[in-house]
Amino acid sequence: MADDLKKGKEEIANAIQTIALIQKSRPNALLTRTFFDAKTDEIVQVFSGGPMTNNANLLETLNRISPLNSAKWNNIK
């Protein structure tokens, strides 16, 4: 992310898509819940500033796999 912020954001979004696949096969798994408990604020900070990326799919995925954090996801613009 230090060299190319946009590429870094895209890679994080791809990683979240991978987590969504895990969530689909193992709903409500402790590992995914723990991940989002720890990283929700960081994800919001990363996607709230800097170069714009397509956040529509990201927001849909985040709301589907971690609906308890939907108020925080709404801060992503």
mmCIF file of the N, C-alpha and C atoms, coordinates in Angstrom:
data_MODEL
# 
_entry.id   MODEL 
# 
loop_
_atom_site.group_PDB 
_atom_site.id 
_atom_site.type_symbol 
_atom_site.label_atom_id 
_atom_site.label_alt_id 
_atom_site.label_comp_id 
_atom_site.label_asym_id 
_atom_site.label_entity_id 
_atom_site.label_seq_id 
_atom_site.pdbx_PDB_ins_code 
_atom_site.Cartn_x 
_atom_site.Cartn_y 
_atom_site.Cartn_z 
_atom_site.occupancy 
_atom_site.B_iso_or_equiv 
_atom_site.pdbx_formal_charge 
_atom_site.auth_seq_id 
_atom_site.auth_comp_id 
_atom_site.auth_asym_id 
_atom_site.auth_atom_id 
_atom_site.pdbx_PDB_model_num 
ATOM 1   N N  . MET A 1 1  ? 0.813   -1.181  0.000  1.00 0.00 ? 1  MET A N  1 
ATOM 2   C CA . MET A 1 1  ? 0.000   0.000   0.000  1.00 0.00 ? 1  MET A CA 1 
ATOM 3   C C  . MET A 1 1  ? 0.861   1.250   0.000  1.00 0.00 ? 1  MET A C  1 
ATOM 4   N N  . ALA A 1 2  ? 2.068   1.142   0.462  1.00 0.00 ? 2  ALA A N  1 
ATOM 5   C CA . ALA A 1 2  ? 2.931   2.320   0.514  1.00 0.00 ? 2  ALA A CA 1 
ATOM 6   C C  . ALA A 1 2  ? 3.285   2.799   -0.894 1.00 0.00 ? 2  ALA A C  1 
ATOM 7   N N  . ASP A 1 3  ? 3.433   1.878   -1.834 1.00 0.00 ? 3  ASP A N  1 
ATOM 8   C CA . ASP A 1 3  ? 3.818   2.248   -3.189 1.00 0.00 ? 3  ASP A CA 1 
ATOM 9   C C  . ASP A 1 3  ? 2.628   2.588   -4.079 1.00 0.00 ? 3  ASP A C  1 
ATOM 10  N N  . ASP A 1 4  ? 1.537   1.863   -3.938 1.00 0.00 ? 4  ASP A N  1 
ATOM 11  C CA . ASP A 1 4  ? 0.375   2.057   -4.813 1.00 0.00 ? 4  ASP A CA 1 
ATOM 12  C C  . ASP A 1 4  ? -0.895  1.837   -3.986 1.00 0.00 ? 4  ASP A C  1 
ATOM 13  N N  . LEU A 1 5  ? -1.469  2.931   -3.491 1.00 0.00 ? 5  LEU A N  1 
ATOM 14  C CA . LEU A 1 5  ? -2.623  2.862   -2.596 1.00 0.00 ? 5  LEU A CA 1 
ATOM 15  C C  . LEU A 1 5  ? -3.824  2.211   -3.262 1.00 0.00 ? 5  LEU A C  1 
ATOM 16  N N  . LYS A 1 6  ? -4.064  2.541   -4.524 1.00 0.00 ? 6  LYS A N  1 
ATOM 17  C CA . LYS A 1 6  ? -5.220  1.972   -5.219 1.00 0.00 ? 6  LYS A CA 1 
ATOM 18  C C  . LYS A 1 6  ? -5.076  0.456   -5.354 1.00 0.00 ? 6  LYS A C  1 
ATOM 19  N N  . LYS A 1 7  ? -3.905  -0.001  -5.732 1.00 0.00 ? 7  LYS A N  1 
ATOM 20  C CA . LYS A 1 7  ? -3.658  -1.444  -5.865 1.00 0.00 ? 7  LYS A CA 1 
ATOM 21  C C  . LYS A 1 7  ? -3.788  -2.129  -4.509 1.00 0.00 ? 7  LYS A C  1 
ATOM 22  N N  . GLY A 1 8  ? -3.324  -1.480  -3.462 1.00 0.00 ? 8  GLY A N  1 
ATOM 23  C CA . GLY A 1 8  ? -3.454  -2.032  -2.122 1.00 0.00 ? 8  GLY A CA 1 
ATOM 24  C C  . GLY A 1 8  ? -4.909  -2.199  -1.718 1.00 0.00 ? 8  GLY A C  1 
ATOM 25  N N  . LYS A 1 9  ? -5.727  -1.191  -2.023 1.00 0.00 ? 9  LYS A N  1 
ATOM 26  C CA . LYS A 1 9  ? -7.155  -1.280  -1.724 1.00 0.00 ? 9  LYS A CA 1 
ATOM 27  C C  . LYS A 1 9  ? -7.806  -2.420  -2.497 1.00 0.00 ? 9  LYS A C  1 
ATOM 28  N N  . GLU A 1 10 ? -7.426  -2.575  -3.757 1.00 0.00 ? 10 GLU A N  1 
ATOM 29  C CA . GLU A 1 10 ? -7.984  -3.657  -4.571 1.00 0.00 ? 10 GLU A CA 1 
ATOM 30  C C  . GLU A 1 10 ? -7.612  -5.017  -3.999 1.00 0.00 ? 10 GLU A C  1 
ATOM 31  N N  . GLU A 1 11 ? -6.384  -5.153  -3.515 1.00 0.00 ? 11 GLU A N  1 
ATOM 32  C CA . GLU A 1 11 ? -5.948  -6.431  -2.942 1.00 0.00 ? 11 GLU A CA 1 
ATOM 33  C C  . GLU A 1 11 ? -6.680  -6.729  -1.632 1.00 0.00 ? 11 GLU A C  1 
ATOM 34  N N  . ILE A 1 12 ? -6.932  -5.703  -0.837 1.00 0.00 ? 12 ILE A N  1 
ATOM 35  C CA . ILE A 1 12 ? -7.692  -5.896  0.400  1.00 0.00 ? 12 ILE A CA 1 
ATOM 36  C C  . ILE A 1 12 ? -9.120  -6.303  0.061  1.00 0.00 ? 12 ILE A C  1 
ATOM 37  N N  . ALA A 1 13 ? -9.710  -5.669  -0.945 1.00 0.00 ? 13 ALA A N  1 
ATOM 38  C CA . ALA A 1 13 ? -11.060 -6.038  -1.376 1.00 0.00 ? 13 ALA A CA 1 
ATOM 39  C C  . ALA A 1 13 ? -11.099 -7.479  -1.860 1.00 0.00 ? 13 ALA A C  1 
ATOM 40  N N  . ASN A 1 14 ? -10.068 -7.914  -2.577 1.00 0.00 ? 14 ASN A N  1 
ATOM 41  C CA . ASN A 1 14 ? -9.994  -9.314  -3.022 1.00 0.00 ? 14 ASN A CA 1 
ATOM 42  C C  . ASN A 1 14 ? -9.889  -10.262 -1.825 1.00 0.00 ? 14 ASN A C  1 
ATOM 43  N N  . ALA A 1 15 ? -9.128  -9.869  -0.809 1.00 0.00 ? 15 ALA A N  1 
ATOM 44  C CA . ALA A 1 15 ? -8.994  -10.703 0.386  1.00 0.00 ? 15 ALA A CA 1 
ATOM 45  C C  . ALA A 1 15 ? -10.336 -10.810 1.115  1.00 0.00 ? 15 ALA A C  1 
ATOM 46  N N  . ILE A 1 16 ? -11.098 -9.721  1.133  1.00 0.00 ? 16 ILE A N  1 
ATOM 47  C CA . ILE A 1 16 ? -12.414 -9.746  1.768  1.00 0.00 ? 16 ILE A CA 1 
ATOM 48  C C  . ILE A 1 16 ? -13.346 -10.670 0.991  1.00 0.00 ? 16 ILE A C  1 
ATOM 49  N N  . GLN A 1 17 ? -13.216 -10.704 -0.329 1.00 0.00 ? 17 GLN A N  1 
ATOM 50  C CA . GLN A 1 17 ? -14.012 -11.642 -1.129 1.00 0.00 ? 17 GLN A CA 1 
ATOM 51  C C  . GLN A 1 17 ? -13.657 -13.085 -0.766 1.00 0.00 ? 17 GLN A C  1 
ATOM 52  N N  . THR A 1 18 ? -12.386 -13.355 -0.505 1.00 0.00 ? 18 THR A N  1 
ATOM 53  C CA . THR A 1 18 ? -11.962 -14.687 -0.083 1.00 0.00 ? 18 THR A CA 1 
ATOM 54  C C  . THR A 1 18 ? -12.563 -15.036 1.276  1.00 0.00 ? 18 THR A C  1 
ATOM 55  N N  . ILE A 1 19 ? -12.577 -14.069 2.178  1.00 0.00 ? 19 ILE A N  1 
ATOM 56  C CA . ILE A 1 19 ? -13.192 -14.289 3.486  1.00 0.00 ? 19 ILE A CA 1 
ATOM 57  C C  . ILE A 1 19 ? -14.683 -14.570 3.315  1.00 0.00 ? 19 ILE A C  1 
ATOM 58  N N  . ALA A 1 20 ? -15.314 -13.913 2.342  1.00 0.00 ? 20 ALA A N  1 
ATOM 59  C CA . ALA A 1 20 ? -16.735 -14.163 2.076  1.00 0.00 ? 20 ALA A CA 1 
ATOM 60  C C  . ALA A 1 20 ? -16.966 -15.605 1.646  1.00 0.00 ? 20 ALA A C  1 
ATOM 61  N N  . LEU A 1 21 ? -16.047 -16.168 0.879  1.00 0.00 ? 21 LEU A N  1 
ATOM 62  C CA . LEU A 1 21 ? -16.167 -17.576 0.479  1.00 0.00 ? 21 LEU A CA 1 
ATOM 63  C C  . LEU A 1 21 ? -16.062 -18.500 1.693  1.00 0.00 ? 21 LEU A C  1 
ATOM 64  N N  . ILE A 1 22 ? -15.155 -18.158 2.597  1.00 0.00 ? 22 ILE A N  1 
ATOM 65  C CA . ILE A 1 22 ? -15.018 -18.944 3.827  1.00 0.00 ? 22 ILE A CA 1 
ATOM 66  C C  . ILE A 1 22 ? -16.301 -18.839 4.647  1.00 0.00 ? 22 ILE A C  1 
ATOM 67  N N  . GLN A 1 23 ? -16.822 -17.631 4.745  1.00 0.00 ? 23 GLN A N  1 
ATOM 68  C CA . GLN A 1 23 ? -18.059 -17.407 5.494  1.00 0.00 ? 23 GLN A CA 1 
ATOM 69  C C  . GLN A 1 23 ? -19.219 -18.194 4.895  1.00 0.00 ? 23 GLN A C  1 
ATOM 70  N N  . LYS A 1 24 ? -19.225 -18.307 3.575  1.00 0.00 ? 24 LYS A N  1 
ATOM 71  C CA . LYS A 1 24 ? -20.291 -19.038 2.897  1.00 0.00 ? 24 LYS A CA 1 
ATOM 72  C C  . LYS A 1 24 ? -20.239 -20.531 3.225  1.00 0.00 ? 24 LYS A C  1 
ATOM 73  N N  . SER A 1 25 ? -19.037 -21.072 3.295  1.00 0.00 ? 25 SER A N  1 
ATOM 74  C CA . SER A 1 25 ? -18.910 -22.502 3.583  1.00 0.00 ? 25 SER A CA 1 
ATOM 75  C C  . SER A 1 25 ? -19.001 -22.806 5.074  1.00 0.00 ? 25 SER A C  1 
ATOM 76  N N  . ARG A 1 26 ? -18.616 -21.854 5.913  1.00 0.00 ? 26 ARG A N  1 
ATOM 77  C CA . ARG A 1 26 ? -18.680 -22.035 7.373  1.00 0.00 ? 26 ARG A CA 1 
ATOM 78  C C  . ARG A 1 26 ? -19.291 -20.791 8.009  1.00 0.00 ? 26 ARG A C  1 
ATOM 79  N N  . PRO A 1 27 ? -20.615 -20.635 7.894  1.00 0.00 ? 27 PRO A N  1 
ATOM 80  C CA . PRO A 1 27 ? -21.270 -19.439 8.439  1.00 0.00 ? 27 PRO A CA 1 
ATOM 81  C C  . PRO A 1 27 ? -21.011 -19.260 9.931  1.00 0.00 ? 27 PRO A C  1 
ATOM 82  N N  . ASN A 1 28 ? -20.814 -18.020 10.294 1.00 0.00 ? 28 ASN A N  1 
ATOM 83  C CA . ASN A 1 28 ? -20.655 -17.649 11.701 1.00 0.00 ? 28 ASN A CA 1 
ATOM 84  C C  . ASN A 1 28 ? -19.453 -18.318 12.362 1.00 0.00 ? 28 ASN A C  1 
ATOM 85  N N  . ALA A 1 29 ? -18.406 -18.565 11.578 1.00 0.00 ? 29 ALA A N  1 
ATOM 86  C CA . ALA A 1 29 ? -17.198 -19.182 12.119 1.00 0.00 ? 29 ALA A CA 1 
ATOM 87  C C  . ALA A 1 29 ? -16.494 -18.210 13.068 1.00 0.00 ? 29 ALA A C  1 
ATOM 88  N N  . LEU A 1 30 ? -15.904 -18.760 14.094 1.00 0.00 ? 30 LEU A N  1 
ATOM 89  C CA . LEU A 1 30 ? -15.213 -17.943 15.088 1.00 0.00 ? 30 LEU A CA 1 
ATOM 90  C C  . LEU A 1 30 ? -14.105 -17.105 14.452 1.00 0.00 ? 30 LEU A C  1 
ATOM 91  N N  . LEU A 1 31 ? -13.384 -17.680 13.513 1.00 0.00 ? 31 LEU A N  1 
ATOM 92  C CA . LEU A 1 31 ? -12.272 -16.969 12.890 1.00 0.00 ? 31 LEU A CA 1 
ATOM 93  C C  . LEU A 1 31 ? -12.735 -15.717 12.148 1.00 0.00 ? 31 LEU A C  1 
ATOM 94  N N  . THR A 1 32 ? -13.812 -15.811 11.383 1.00 0.00 ? 32 THR A N  1 
ATOM 95  C CA . THR A 1 32 ? -14.291 -14.630 10.660 1.00 0.00 ? 32 THR A CA 1 
ATOM 96  C C  . THR A 1 32 ? -14.870 -13.595 11.618 1.00 0.00 ? 32 THR A C  1 
ATOM 97  N N  . ARG A 1 33 ? -15.567 -14.032 12.630 1.00 0.00 ? 33 ARG A N  1 
ATOM 98  C CA . ARG A 1 33 ? -16.093 -13.078 13.615 1.00 0.00 ? 33 ARG A CA 1 
ATOM 99  C C  . ARG A 1 33 ? -14.962 -12.353 14.317 1.00 0.00 ? 33 ARG A C  1 
ATOM 100 N N  . THR A 1 34 ? -13.924 -13.090 14.698 1.00 0.00 ? 34 THR A N  1 
ATOM 101 C CA . THR A 1 34 ? -12.769 -12.491 15.363 1.00 0.00 ? 34 THR A CA 1 
ATOM 102 C C  . THR A 1 34 ? -12.054 -11.517 14.439 1.00 0.00 ? 34 THR A C  1 
ATOM 103 N N  . PHE A 1 35 ? -11.907 -11.890 13.173 1.00 0.00 ? 35 PHE A N  1 
ATOM 104 C CA . PHE A 1 35 ? -11.265 -11.009 12.198 1.00 0.00 ? 35 PHE A CA 1 
ATOM 105 C C  . PHE A 1 35 ? -12.000 -9.676  12.116 1.00 0.00 ? 35 PHE A C  1 
ATOM 106 N N  . PHE A 1 36 ? -13.316 -9.719  11.960 1.00 0.00 ? 36 PHE A N  1 
ATOM 107 C CA . PHE A 1 36 ? -14.067 -8.474  11.820 1.00 0.00 ? 36 PHE A CA 1 
ATOM 108 C C  . PHE A 1 36 ? -14.149 -7.697  13.126 1.00 0.00 ? 36 PHE A C  1 
ATOM 109 N N  . ASP A 1 37 ? -14.122 -8.375  14.255 1.00 0.00 ? 37 ASP A N  1 
ATOM 110 C CA . ASP A 1 37 ? -14.051 -7.654  15.530 1.00 0.00 ? 37 ASP A CA 1 
ATOM 111 C C  . ASP A 1 37 ? -12.763 -6.845  15.615 1.00 0.00 ? 37 ASP A C  1 
ATOM 112 N N  . ALA A 1 38 ? -11.682 -7.413  15.105 1.00 0.00 ? 38 ALA A N  1 
ATOM 113 C CA . ALA A 1 38 ? -10.383 -6.760  15.199 1.00 0.00 ? 38 ALA A CA 1 
ATOM 114 C C  . ALA A 1 38 ? -10.124 -5.748  14.087 1.00 0.00 ? 38 ALA A C  1 
ATOM 115 N N  . LYS A 1 39 ? -10.652 -5.973  12.905 1.00 0.00 ? 39 LYS A N  1 
ATOM 116 C CA . LYS A 1 39 ? -10.245 -5.188  11.734 1.00 0.00 ? 39 LYS A CA 1 
ATOM 117 C C  . LYS A 1 39 ? -11.302 -4.259  11.157 1.00 0.00 ? 39 LYS A C  1 
ATOM 118 N N  . THR A 1 40 ? -12.496 -4.200  11.718 1.00 0.00 ? 40 THR A N  1 
ATOM 119 C CA . THR A 1 40 ? -13.560 -3.377  11.150 1.00 0.00 ? 40 THR A CA 1 
ATOM 120 C C  . THR A 1 40 ? -13.150 -1.921  10.999 1.00 0.00 ? 40 THR A C  1 
ATOM 121 N N  . ASP A 1 41 ? -12.639 -1.328  12.063 1.00 0.00 ? 41 ASP A N  1 
ATOM 122 C CA . ASP A 1 41 ? -12.259 0.086   12.005 1.00 0.00 ? 41 ASP A CA 1 
ATOM 123 C C  . ASP A 1 41 ? -11.141 0.334   10.991 1.00 0.00 ? 41 ASP A C  1 
ATOM 124 N N  . GLU A 1 42 ? -10.197 -0.589  10.913 1.00 0.00 ? 42 GLU A N  1 
ATOM 125 C CA . GLU A 1 42 ? -9.092  -0.451  9.961  1.00 0.00 ? 42 GLU A CA 1 
ATOM 126 C C  . GLU A 1 42 ? -9.595  -0.538  8.518  1.00 0.00 ? 42 GLU A C  1 
ATOM 127 N N  . ILE A 1 43 ? -10.518 -1.444  8.251  1.00 0.00 ? 43 ILE A N  1 
ATOM 128 C CA . ILE A 1 43 ? -11.083 -1.571  6.903  1.00 0.00 ? 43 ILE A CA 1 
ATOM 129 C C  . ILE A 1 43 ? -11.803 -0.284  6.526  1.00 0.00 ? 43 ILE A C  1 
ATOM 130 N N  . VAL A 1 44 ? -12.574 0.268   7.447  1.00 0.00 ? 44 VAL A N  1 
ATOM 131 C CA . VAL A 1 44 ? -13.292 1.520   7.181  1.00 0.00 ? 44 VAL A CA 1 
ATOM 132 C C  . VAL A 1 44 ? -12.301 2.645   6.890  1.00 0.00 ? 44 VAL A C  1 
ATOM 133 N N  . GLN A 1 45 ? -11.228 2.745   7.658  1.00 0.00 ? 45 GLN A N  1 
ATOM 134 C CA . GLN A 1 45 ? -10.228 3.791   7.434  1.00 0.00 ? 45 GLN A CA 1 
ATOM 135 C C  . GLN A 1 45 ? -9.554  3.652   6.077  1.00 0.00 ? 45 GLN A C  1 
ATOM 136 N N  . VAL A 1 46 ? -9.215  2.435   5.705  1.00 0.00 ? 46 VAL A N  1 
ATOM 137 C CA . VAL A 1 46 ? -8.532  2.218   4.426  1.00 0.00 ? 46 VAL A CA 1 
ATOM 138 C C  . VAL A 1 46 ? -9.411  2.633   3.262  1.00 0.00 ? 46 VAL A C  1 
ATOM 139 N N  . PHE A 1 47 ? -10.686 2.279   3.307  1.00 0.00 ? 47 PHE A N  1 
ATOM 140 C CA . PHE A 1 47 ? -11.559 2.540   2.166  1.00 0.00 ? 47 PHE A CA 1 
ATOM 141 C C  . PHE A 1 47 ? -12.261 3.893   2.217  1.00 0.00 ? 47 PHE A C  1 
ATOM 142 N N  . SER A 1 48 ? -12.056 4.667   3.278  1.00 0.00 ? 48 SER A N  1 
ATOM 143 C CA . SER A 1 48 ? -12.713 5.970   3.378  1.00 0.00 ? 48 SER A CA 1 
ATOM 144 C C  . SER A 1 48 ? -11.884 7.100   2.786  1.00 0.00 ? 48 SER A C  1 
ATOM 145 N N  . GLY A 1 49 ? -10.623 6.904   2.577  1.00 0.00 ? 49 GLY A N  1 
ATOM 146 C CA . GLY A 1 49 ? -9.784  7.958   2.043  1.00 0.00 ? 49 GLY A CA 1 
ATOM 147 C C  . GLY A 1 49 ? -8.972  7.483   0.861  1.00 0.00 ? 49 GLY A C  1 
ATOM 148 N N  . GLY A 1 50 ? -8.229  8.398   0.278  1.00 0.00 ? 50 GLY A N  1 
ATOM 149 C CA . GLY A 1 50 ? -7.342  8.056   -0.824 1.00 0.00 ? 50 GLY A CA 1 
ATOM 150 C C  . GLY A 1 50 ? -8.063  7.896   -2.143 1.00 0.00 ? 50 GLY A C  1 
ATOM 151 N N  . PRO A 1 51 ? -7.408  7.233   -3.096 1.00 0.00 ? 51 PRO A N  1 
ATOM 152 C CA . PRO A 1 51 ? -8.001  7.076   -4.426 1.00 0.00 ? 51 PRO A CA 1 
ATOM 153 C C  . PRO A 1 51 ? -9.293  6.264   -4.368 1.00 0.00 ? 51 PRO A C  1 
ATOM 154 N N  . MET A 1 52 ? -10.219 6.655   -5.203 1.00 0.00 ? 52 MET A N  1 
ATOM 155 C CA . MET A 1 52 ? -11.521 5.994   -5.240 1.00 0.00 ? 52 MET A CA 1 
ATOM 156 C C  . MET A 1 52 ? -11.410 4.615   -5.892 1.00 0.00 ? 52 MET A C  1 
ATOM 157 N N  . THR A 1 53 ? -12.149 3.677   -5.343 1.00 0.00 ? 53 THR A N  1 
ATOM 158 C CA . THR A 1 53 ? -12.284 2.349   -5.931 1.00 0.00 ? 53 THR A CA 1 
ATOM 159 C C  . THR A 1 53 ? -13.766 2.034   -5.975 1.00 0.00 ? 53 THR A C  1 
ATOM 160 N N  . ASN A 1 54 ? -14.126 0.990   -6.680 1.00 0.00 ? 54 ASN A N  1 
ATOM 161 C CA . ASN A 1 54 ? -15.524 0.585   -6.757 1.00 0.00 ? 54 ASN A CA 1 
ATOM 162 C C  . ASN A 1 54 ? -15.899 -0.100  -5.446 1.00 0.00 ? 54 ASN A C  1 
ATOM 163 N N  . ASN A 1 55 ? -16.637 0.627   -4.615 1.00 0.00 ? 55 ASN A N  1 
ATOM 164 C CA . ASN A 1 55 ? -16.964 0.109   -3.288 1.00 0.00 ? 55 ASN A CA 1 
ATOM 165 C C  . ASN A 1 55 ? -18.319 -0.573  -3.211 1.00 0.00 ? 55 ASN A C  1 
ATOM 166 N N  . ALA A 1 56 ? -19.108 -0.543  -4.263 1.00 0.00 ? 56 ALA A N  1 
ATOM 167 C CA . ALA A 1 56 ? -20.463 -1.109  -4.208 1.00 0.00 ? 56 ALA A CA 1 
ATOM 168 C C  . ALA A 1 56 ? -20.422 -2.602  -3.882 1.00 0.00 ? 56 ALA A C  1 
ATOM 169 N N  . ASN A 1 57 ? -19.609 -3.366  -4.593 1.00 0.00 ? 57 ASN A N  1 
ATOM 170 C CA . ASN A 1 57 ? -19.504 -4.811  -4.330 1.00 0.00 ? 57 ASN A CA 1 
ATOM 171 C C  . ASN A 1 57 ? -18.902 -5.068  -2.952 1.00 0.00 ? 57 ASN A C  1 
ATOM 172 N N  . LEU A 1 58 ? -17.923 -4.258  -2.594 1.00 0.00 ? 58 LEU A N  1 
ATOM 173 C CA . LEU A 1 58 ? -17.286 -4.405  -1.294 1.00 0.00 ? 58 LEU A CA 1 
ATOM 174 C C  . LEU A 1 58 ? -18.298 -4.194  -0.173 1.00 0.00 ? 58 LEU A C  1 
ATOM 175 N N  . LEU A 1 59 ? -19.087 -3.134  -0.263 1.00 0.00 ? 59 LEU A N  1 
ATOM 176 C CA . LEU A 1 59 ? -20.077 -2.847  0.775  1.00 0.00 ? 59 LEU A CA 1 
ATOM 177 C C  . LEU A 1 59 ? -21.124 -3.950  0.865  1.00 0.00 ? 59 LEU A C  1 
ATOM 178 N N  . GLU A 1 60 ? -21.548 -4.467  -0.266 1.00 0.00 ? 60 GLU A N  1 
ATOM 179 C CA . GLU A 1 60 ? -22.517 -5.566  -0.280 1.00 0.00 ? 60 GLU A CA 1 
ATOM 180 C C  . GLU A 1 60 ? -21.941 -6.792  0.427  1.00 0.00 ? 60 GLU A C  1 
ATOM 181 N N  . THR A 1 61 ? -20.699 -7.100  0.113  1.00 0.00 ? 61 THR A N  1 
ATOM 182 C CA . THR A 1 61 ? -20.043 -8.256  0.721  1.00 0.00 ? 61 THR A CA 1 
ATOM 183 C C  . THR A 1 61 ? -19.861 -8.067  2.219  1.00 0.00 ? 61 THR A C  1 
ATOM 184 N N  . LEU A 1 62 ? -19.391 -6.884  2.619  1.00 0.00 ? 62 LEU A N  1 
ATOM 185 C CA . LEU A 1 62 ? -19.171 -6.619  4.036  1.00 0.00 ? 62 LEU A CA 1 
ATOM 186 C C  . LEU A 1 62 ? -20.479 -6.693  4.820  1.00 0.00 ? 62 LEU A C  1 
ATOM 187 N N  . ASN A 1 63 ? -21.540 -6.135  4.266  1.00 0.00 ? 63 ASN A N  1 
ATOM 188 C CA . ASN A 1 63 ? -22.835 -6.175  4.948  1.00 0.00 ? 63 ASN A CA 1 
ATOM 189 C C  . ASN A 1 63 ? -23.394 -7.593  5.037  1.00 0.00 ? 63 ASN A C  1 
ATOM 190 N N  . ARG A 1 64 ? -23.063 -8.421  4.058  1.00 0.00 ? 64 ARG A N  1 
ATOM 191 C CA . ARG A 1 64 ? -23.538 -9.803  4.072  1.00 0.00 ? 64 ARG A CA 1 
ATOM 192 C C  . ARG A 1 64 ? -22.776 -10.649 5.091  1.00 0.00 ? 64 ARG A C  1 
ATOM 193 N N  . ILE A 1 65 ? -21.454 -10.477 5.164  1.00 0.00 ? 65 ILE A N  1 
ATOM 194 C CA . ILE A 1 65 ? -20.674 -11.355 6.036  1.00 0.00 ? 65 ILE A CA 1 
ATOM 195 C C  . ILE A 1 65 ? -20.499 -10.805 7.451  1.00 0.00 ? 65 ILE A C  1 
ATOM 196 N N  . SER A 1 66 ? -20.721 -9.509  7.634  1.00 0.00 ? 66 SER A N  1 
ATOM 197 C CA . SER A 1 66 ? -20.621 -8.927  8.971  1.00 0.00 ? 66 SER A CA 1 
ATOM 198 C C  . SER A 1 66 ? -21.700 -7.863  9.162  1.00 0.00 ? 66 SER A C  1 
ATOM 199 N N  . PRO A 1 67 ? -22.950 -8.287  9.226  1.00 0.00 ? 67 PRO A N  1 
ATOM 200 C CA . PRO A 1 67 ? -24.048 -7.321  9.312  1.00 0.00 ? 67 PRO A CA 1 
ATOM 201 C C  . PRO A 1 67 ? -24.068 -6.517  10.611 1.00 0.00 ? 67 PRO A C  1 
ATOM 202 N N  . LEU A 1 68 ? -23.467 -7.025  11.663 1.00 0.00 ? 68 LEU A N  1 
ATOM 203 C CA . LEU A 1 68 ? -23.439 -6.287  12.923 1.00 0.00 ? 68 LEU A CA 1 
ATOM 204 C C  . LEU A 1 68 ? -22.646 -4.983  12.816 1.00 0.00 ? 68 LEU A C  1 
ATOM 205 N N  . ASN A 1 69 ? -21.777 -4.908  11.829 1.00 0.00 ? 69 ASN A N  1 
ATOM 206 C CA . ASN A 1 69 ? -20.960 -3.712  11.633 1.00 0.00 ? 69 ASN A CA 1 
ATOM 207 C C  . ASN A 1 69 ? -21.501 -2.812  10.529 1.00 0.00 ? 69 ASN A C  1 
ATOM 208 N N  . SER A 1 70 ? -22.750 -2.995  10.144 1.00 0.00 ? 70 SER A N  1 
ATOM 209 C CA . SER A 1 70 ? -23.298 -2.227  9.016  1.00 0.00 ? 70 SER A CA 1 
ATOM 210 C C  . SER A 1 70 ? -23.254 -0.728  9.244  1.00 0.00 ? 70 SER A C  1 
ATOM 211 N N  . ALA A 1 71 ? -23.402 -0.275  10.468 1.00 0.00 ? 71 ALA A N  1 
ATOM 212 C CA . ALA A 1 71 ? -23.314 1.162   10.741 1.00 0.00 ? 71 ALA A CA 1 
ATOM 213 C C  . ALA A 1 71 ? -21.918 1.688   10.405 1.00 0.00 ? 71 ALA A C  1 
ATOM 214 N N  . LYS A 1 72 ? -20.906 0.887   10.686 1.00 0.00 ? 72 LYS A N  1 
ATOM 215 C CA . LYS A 1 72 ? -19.534 1.288   10.348 1.00 0.00 ? 72 LYS A CA 1 
ATOM 216 C C  . LYS A 1 72 ? -19.299 1.192   8.844  1.00 0.00 ? 72 LYS A C  1 
ATOM 217 N N  . TRP A 1 73 ? -19.843 0.153   8.206  1.00 0.00 ? 73 TRP A N  1 
ATOM 218 C CA . TRP A 1 73 ? -19.651 0.001   6.763  1.00 0.00 ? 73 TRP A CA 1 
ATOM 219 C C  . TRP A 1 73 ? -20.252 1.188   6.016  1.00 0.00 ? 73 TRP A C  1 
ATOM 220 N N  . ASN A 1 74 ? -21.314 1.774   6.560  1.00 0.00 ? 74 ASN A N  1 
ATOM 221 C CA . ASN A 1 74 ? -21.946 2.926   5.904  1.00 0.00 ? 74 ASN A CA 1 
ATOM 222 C C  . ASN A 1 74 ? -21.044 4.151   5.879  1.00 0.00 ? 74 ASN A C  1 
ATOM 223 N N  . ASN A 1 75 ? -19.970 4.165   6.662  1.00 0.00 ? 75 ASN A N  1 
ATOM 224 C CA . ASN A 1 75 ? -19.014 5.273   6.641  1.00 0.00 ? 75 ASN A CA 1 
ATOM 225 C C  . ASN A 1 75 ? -18.057 5.193   5.463  1.00 0.00 ? 75 ASN A C  1 
ATOM 226 N N  . ILE A 1 76 ? -18.024 4.048   4.786  1.00 0.00 ? 76 ILE A N  1 
ATOM 227 C CA . ILE A 1 76 ? -17.178 3.904   3.601  1.00 0.00 ? 76 ILE A CA 1 
ATOM 228 C C  . ILE A 1 76 ? -17.864 4.632   2.448  1.00 0.00 ? 76 ILE A C  1 
ATOM 229 N N  . LYS A 1 77 ? -17.150 5.514   1.815  1.00 0.00 ? 77 LYS A N  1 
ATOM 230 C CA . LYS A 1 77 ? -17.729 6.295   0.720  1.00 0.00 ? 77 LYS A CA 1 
ATOM 231 C C  . LYS A 1 77 ? -17.095 5.954   -0.597 1.00 0.00 ? 77 LYS A C  1 
# 
